[in-house]
Amino acid sequence: MTLPPTRTEPIVPVTSEVPEVAAFAETVARLVADGLDEPTLTGAVQRELTALLAAGFDLPEAKTRPDPDRYVMYPLHVAADGSFSIASAVWNVGQGTPVHGHETWGVVGIYSGVEVETRYRKPTTPDVPLVDEGTDAWGAGQVTVCCTTDDDVHQVRCGGDVPVVGIHVYGADIGTLPRRSYDPATGAVSWFTSRWA
């Protein structure tokens, strides 16, 4: 596997103006600081995010607005040390991502709409076609552990006739982290950075 490029984007701390999201970020910060292993940490974040979505909160319209050209990620919280981030990820109808990895753990909850996820087995050998491991559709209020460092390759798209808005929690500043993109037919890898909207 090729080595990742050096991170070139600076980490810019963000604190949410939504009280419920700010409180959730404080909880995630405590969980991260506890030094839990990834399965325990992601399970705890999944439970907290499920509770947050069930209780309900309102995101500002500016954090749920789709872009006509591509999916976007708005930062809701970025830890000053880059140890985790919370994003509002928005796909308009018909939009999706390339097949990609994350290089960290992640938990995703659906704020509104339907997100369709196709998972792939993480390659251990370069330049080999990827193995499709199935597709799921996630609706409002549902939360999944989308990735761990060892299992993090998928493709995501809007699955309905309205935009999908997801709350994504990652174990890094996902807007500055170099990540792999894959050609599923060949296994060829290229590197990209999502960059915050």
C-alpha positions in Angstrom: 0.0 0.0 0.0 1.2 3.5 -0.8 2.0 5.8 2.1 -0.4 8.6 2.8 0.6 12.1 1.8 1.5 14.6 4.5 -1.5 16.5 5.9 -1.3 20.0 4.4 -4.5 21.6 5.8 -4.3 23.1 9.2 -6.7 21.9 11.9 -9.2 24.8 12.8 -11.1 24.1 16.0 -14.9 24.5 15.7 -17.5 24.5 18.5 -21.2 23.9 17.7 -23.7 26.7 18.1 -26.4 24.0 18.6 -26.5 23.3 22.4 -27.4 19.6 22.0 -24.6 19.0 19.6 -22.1 21.0 21.8 -23.1 18.7 24.8 -22.7 15.6 22.7 -19.3 16.8 21.6 -18.3 17.2 25.3 -19.4 13.6 25.9 -17.4 12.3 22.8 -14.3 14.3 24.1 -14.6 12.5 27.5 -14.9 9.1 25.7 -11.9 9.8 23.5 -9.9 10.9 26.5 -10.7 7.7 28.3 -8.4 5.8 25.9 -10.9 3.1 25.0 -10.2 0.5 22.3 -12.0 1.2 19.0 -14.9 -1.3 19.4 -15.7 0.0 22.9 -15.3 3.6 21.9 -17.4 3.4 18.7 -20.1 1.4 20.6 -20.3 4.2 23.2 -20.4 6.9 20.6 -23.1 5.0 18.7 -25.3 4.9 21.9 -24.8 8.6 22.6 -25.6 9.6 19.0 -28.7 7.4 19.0 -29.9 9.2 22.1 -29.1 12.6 20.6 -31.1 11.9 17.5 -34.0 10.4 19.5 -34.2 13.5 21.7 -34.3 15.8 18.7 -32.5 19.0 17.9 -32.5 21.5 15.1 -29.5 22.1 12.8 -29.3 25.6 11.2 -30.4 25.6 7.6 -26.9 26.5 6.6 -25.6 23.2 7.9 -28.2 21.1 6.0 -28.1 22.8 2.6 -27.1 20.6 -0.3 -24.6 21.7 -3.0 -25.9 21.3 -6.5 -22.5 19.9 -7.7 -21.3 17.5 -5.0 -21.8 16.2 -1.5 -20.7 18.5 1.3 -19.5 18.2 4.9 -20.1 21.0 7.3 -18.0 21.1 10.5 -20.2 21.0 13.6 -17.3 20.4 16.0 -13.6 19.9 15.4 -11.4 19.2 18.5 -8.5 21.6 18.8 -6.1 18.6 18.9 -7.7 16.9 15.9 -8.7 13.9 18.0 -12.2 13.8 16.7 -14.7 15.8 14.6 -18.5 15.9 14.1 -19.8 16.8 10.6 -23.2 17.4 9.0 -22.8 15.5 5.7 -25.3 16.3 3.0 -26.0 14.5 -0.3 -28.5 15.9 -2.7 -30.8 13.6 -4.6 -28.7 11.6 -7.0 -25.4 12.4 -5.4 -22.9 9.9 -3.9 -19.3 9.4 -3.0 -16.6 7.4 -4.7 -15.5 4.2 -3.0 -13.3 5.4 -0.1 -11.7 4.7 3.2 -11.4 6.9 6.3 -8.1 6.0 8.0 -9.9 6.3 11.4 -13.0 5.2 13.2 -16.4 6.6 12.4 -20.0 6.6 13.6 -22.9 7.9 11.4 -26.4 8.8 12.4 -29.1 9.9 10.0 -30.7 13.3 10.8 -33.1 13.3 7.8 -33.5 11.5 4.5 -32.1 8.1 3.5 -28.4 7.2 3.2 -27.5 4.1 1.2 -24.2 2.5 2.1 -22.3 -0.2 0.1 -19.5 -1.8 2.1 -16.3 -3.3 0.6 -13.8 -5.6 2.2 -10.7 -3.6 3.0 -7.9 -4.6 0.6 -4.8 -6.3 2.0 -3.2 -6.6 -1.5 -2.7 -3.7 -3.8 -4.3 -3.5 -7.3 -6.9 -6.3 -6.7 -10.6 -5.7 -7.4 -12.6 -4.9 -4.3 -15.1 -7.4 -2.8 -18.6 -6.0 -2.3 -19.9 -7.0 1.2 -23.5 -5.7 0.8 -25.6 -2.6 0.9 -27.9 -1.1 3.6 -30.2 1.8 3.7 -30.2 4.0 6.8 -33.2 6.2 7.7 -33.8 9.1 10.1 -32.7 8.2 13.7 -30.7 5.1 12.7 -27.0 5.0 13.7 -24.2 2.7 12.5 -20.5 2.3 13.1 -19.4 3.0 9.6 -15.8 2.3 10.0 -12.9 1.3 12.2 -9.2 1.6 11.3 -9.2 -2.0 10.1 -12.6 -2.0 8.3 -13.3 1.3 6.6 -14.1 1.0 2.9 -17.5 2.0 1.6 -19.5 4.1 -0.9 -22.4 6.3 0.2 -25.2 7.9 -1.7 -28.6 9.6 -1.2 -31.2 6.9 -1.4 -34.4 8.9 -1.6 -36.2 11.8 -3.3 -35.1 14.4 -0.8 -31.5 15.2 0.3 -30.0 13.1 3.1 -28.3 14.8 6.1 -26.1 12.6 8.3 -24.3 13.4 11.6 -20.9 11.9 11.1 -18.4 11.5 14.0 -14.8 10.6 13.2 -11.7 9.9 15.2 -9.8 12.7 13.5 -10.4 16.0 11.8 -12.0 14.4 8.7 -11.8 17.7 6.8 -8.0 17.7 6.8 -7.2 14.0 6.9 -5.7 12.4 3.7 -7.8 9.3 2.8 -7.8 6.6 0.2 -10.2 6.5 -2.7 -10.5 3.2 -4.6 -11.4 2.0 -8.1 -13.5 -1.0 -7.1 -12.9 -2.7 -10.5 -9.1 -2.6 -10.2 -8.3 -1.8 -6.6 -6.2 1.2 -7.8 -5.8 3.7 -5.0 -5.6 7.5 -5.1 -5.4 9.9 -2.1 -7.8 12.8 -1.4 -8.9 15.1 1.4 -12.6 15.9 1.8 -12.1 19.5 3.0 -14.8 21.2 4.9 -17.6 23.1 3.1 
